[in-house]
Amino acid sequence: MDIEAPIFIVGAPRSGTTLLRNILNRHPRIAICGETHFHHYVYARRRAFGDVSDPKSRRRVVEEYLSLRRLRWVTDRAALAERLMREGASYQALFTCLARYHAESQGKQRWGEKTPQHALFAETLCEWYPNATLIHMIRDPRDVVASLQRMSWAANSVVQNAWTWRACNLAAQRCSQRPQYLPVRYETLVNQPERELARICARLGEEYVPGMLDPREQAEQPLAVTGPARARQPITTERLDKWREELTAKEVSQIEWAVGRHMEAFGYQRSMDPPSSLTIARGLGFAVFDAVRRRLPQLPGIWYYLARPTKLAKQEAWIRRRVLKREGIVLD
C-alpha cells in the first residue's frame, strides 16, 4: 500500500463527486480536501504568475490564492501559507501541499482532492502523480443537467449545461488508457453502494470499512463533510431519473441532440426522437442569449482575468456578485 498515492475525484459538476468524497472521507485513513479549483485559479495562469521556484513569485501566488473565499475548508490560512512558501517550489508541489495539509489536519495518511472541473486537468494530474487513482464519476447527462438547472452558479440553458457535461467527461475519458483511471458510475454507486465501494477500496489498496456508508461516522470530522444536505445523507436512489419529472420533453430532446452520440458511448440511451430544426434553433438561441446575459454582469471579472489574471480575489468577487444576484441577494 502506497500512502503517498493520492486520490482525485473528477467529472461533470452534479455527478456525485461530493457524495463520493464524503463517503471516502469516512475511511479512517483517507482525507480528500474540498474543492481547490487549483487549475482555474493557479495552474492555468502560471505564465502570469511566473516561476514559483522564485520566492517572490511564489509569495504572490500564495497570497492571492489564499485570499479566495471559496477555500472554506482551510482551517489555518497562515499556517498553510507558511508551508506553501517552504515547500511549494513548483506548481505540482503547491498543489500537493494543499491536499496534504488537509489530510494532516484530519489526522489521515492518504490524501486527495475533489474538484469536478479538474477533469479538464486530468491528464496533467496523471503525469504529475503516476501512482495516483483518478476516479471519474459518470452520471446520466439528463440528470446532471436537471440538477445544474437548479444551481445559481450554473447556466440557465440546458444546451450549455449539456455541453459542460460533454466537456468534463470527454476530458476525463482521455485518461482511460492510463493505469490511474477508475470510472465510477453514479447509478451503480447508489444502487449497489457496498459492492461498488468495495471495488473502489480494492483499487485504492484500502480495506473496505462498512462505516463509510454511515453519515454518522463523520460527526467528529466537520471539515470532511461538504456539499448540499443530500450529499451528506445516507445513499439513496431517489435522485435517479429525476430528469423525467424536472425537464420538459423539448429540453430532453435538446440535451440528447447536444450530447447524444457521447451519452450513448457512456452507456445512456436516448429517450426522444430527434428534435425539429425549430427546437434546435430555439435551444441554440437561448444558449447564446443566456451566455451573453450571464457574462454582462461579469465583465469586470472578465477584465481582471484577461488584463490582470493574478488578481484572483477581484475576479472571484465579481463572479460571486452574479451568483448572489441570481439567488435574490442584493449587494450594496
ChimeraX attribute file (.defattr): number of C-alpha atoms within 10 A of each C-alpha:
attribute: neighborCount
match mode: 1-to-1
recipient: residues
	/A:1	7
	/A:2	12
	/A:3	13
	/A:4	14
	/A:5	18
	/A:6	24
	/A:7	24
	/A:8	28
	/A:9	27
	/A:10	29
	/A:11	32
	/A:12	32
	/A:13	24
	/A:14	21
	/A:15	26
	/A:16	24
	/A:17	26
	/A:18	26
	/A:19	23
	/A:20	21
	/A:21	26
	/A:22	26
	/A:23	26
	/A:24	23
	/A:25	26
	/A:26	24
	/A:27	22
	/A:28	18
	/A:29	17
	/A:30	24
	/A:31	31
	/A:32	27
	/A:33	29
	/A:34	25
	/A:35	19
	/A:36	23
	/A:37	17
	/A:38	19
	/A:39	20
	/A:40	14
	/A:41	22
	/A:42	23
	/A:43	17
	/A:44	13
	/A:45	16
	/A:46	16
	/A:47	11
	/A:48	14
	/A:49	18
	/A:50	14
	/A:51	15
	/A:52	21
	/A:53	14
	/A:54	11
	/A:55	14
	/A:56	13
	/A:57	15
	/A:58	23
	/A:59	18
	/A:60	15
	/A:61	28
	/A:62	21
	/A:63	16
	/A:64	17
	/A:65	21
	/A:66	17
	/A:67	16
	/A:68	17
	/A:69	11
	/A:70	16
	/A:71	16
	/A:72	13
	/A:73	17
	/A:74	19
	/A:75	13
	/A:76	10
	/A:77	16
	/A:78	12
	/A:79	11
	/A:80	18
	/A:81	19
	/A:82	13
	/A:83	16
	/A:84	23
	/A:85	20
	/A:86	13
	/A:87	13
	/A:88	23
	/A:89	17
	/A:90	15
	/A:91	19
	/A:92	14
	/A:93	14
	/A:94	23
	/A:95	18
	/A:96	20
	/A:97	20
	/A:98	22
	/A:99	23
	/A:100	22
	/A:101	21
	/A:102	24
	/A:103	23
	/A:104	13
	/A:105	13
	/A:106	20
	/A:107	13
	/A:108	18
	/A:109	16
	/A:110	24
	/A:111	25
	/A:112	26
	/A:113	27
	/A:114	24
	/A:115	22
	/A:116	26
	/A:117	25
	/A:118	26
	/A:119	31
	/A:120	21
	/A:121	20
	/A:122	26
	/A:123	19
	/A:124	14
	/A:125	20
	/A:126	19
	/A:127	12
	/A:128	13
	/A:129	18
	/A:130	13
	/A:131	15
	/A:132	21
	/A:133	23
	/A:134	28
	/A:135	23
	/A:136	28
	/A:137	27
	/A:138	27
	/A:139	26
	/A:140	21
	/A:141	29
	/A:142	28
	/A:143	20
	/A:144	24
	/A:145	33
	/A:146	23
	/A:147	19
	/A:148	22
	/A:149	18
	/A:150	12
	/A:151	15
	/A:152	15
	/A:153	16
	/A:154	17
	/A:155	21
	/A:156	20
	/A:157	23
	/A:158	25
	/A:159	27
	/A:160	22
	/A:161	26
	/A:162	25
	/A:163	18
	/A:164	21
	/A:165	27
	/A:166	19
	/A:167	18
	/A:168	23
	/A:169	26
	/A:170	17
	/A:171	20
	/A:172	27
	/A:173	21
	/A:174	14
	/A:175	20
	/A:176	16
	/A:177	8
	/A:178	15
	/A:179	13
	/A:180	20
	/A:181	20
	/A:182	19
	/A:183	17
	/A:184	22
	/A:185	17
	/A:186	23
	/A:187	19
	/A:188	15
	/A:189	20
	/A:190	20
	/A:191	14
	/A:192	13
	/A:193	16
	/A:194	16
	/A:195	12
	/A:196	17
	/A:197	23
	/A:198	16
	/A:199	14
	/A:200	20
	/A:201	15
	/A:202	12
	/A:203	13
	/A:204	19
	/A:205	13
	/A:206	18
	/A:207	14
	/A:208	18
	/A:209	15
	/A:210	12
	/A:211	14
	/A:212	20
	/A:213	19
	/A:214	14
	/A:215	17
	/A:216	14
	/A:217	15
	/A:218	19
	/A:219	11
	/A:220	8
	/A:221	12
	/A:222	10
	/A:223	21
	/A:224	23
	/A:225	23
	/A:226	18
	/A:227	13
	/A:228	10
	/A:229	8
	/A:230	12
	/A:231	20
	/A:232	18
	/A:233	15
	/A:234	14
	/A:235	19
	/A:236	13
	/A:237	13
	/A:238	8
	/A:239	12
	/A:240	15
	/A:241	15
	/A:242	14
	/A:243	20
	/A:244	13
	/A:245	9
	/A:246	17
	/A:247	17
	/A:248	11
	/A:249	15
	/A:250	16
	/A:251	22
	/A:252	24
	/A:253	24
	/A:254	25
	/A:255	26
	/A:256	25
	/A:257	20
	/A:258	21
	/A:259	21
	/A:260	20
	/A:261	13
	/A:262	16
	/A:263	21
	/A:264	13
	/A:265	10
	/A:266	17
	/A:267	11
	/A:268	15
	/A:269	13
	/A:270	18
	/A:271	10
	/A:272	13
	/A:273	9
	/A:274	14
	/A:275	18
	/A:276	12
	/A:277	9
	/A:278	9
	/A:279	16
	/A:280	20
	/A:281	13
	/A:282	14
	/A:283	23
	/A:284	18
	/A:285	14
	/A:286	17
	/A:287	19
	/A:288	15
	/A:289	14
	/A:290	15
	/A:291	15
	/A:292	12
	/A:293	12
	/A:294	19
	/A:295	15
	/A:296	12
	/A:297	15
	/A:298	20
	/A:299	14
	/A:300	16
	/A:301	25
	/A:302	17
	/A:303	12
	/A:304	19
	/A:305	18
	/A:306	10
	/A:307	10
	/A:308	14
	/A:309	21
	/A:310	22
	/A:311	18
	/A:312	22
	/A:313	20
	/A:314	19
	/A:315	22
	/A:316	19
	/A:317	16
	/A:318	18
	/A:319	20
	/A:320	17
	/A:321	17
	/A:322	20
	/A:323	17
	/A:324	15
	/A:325	13
	/A:326	14
	/A:327	12
	/A:328	10
	/A:329	11
	/A:330	10
	/A:331	7
	/A:332	3
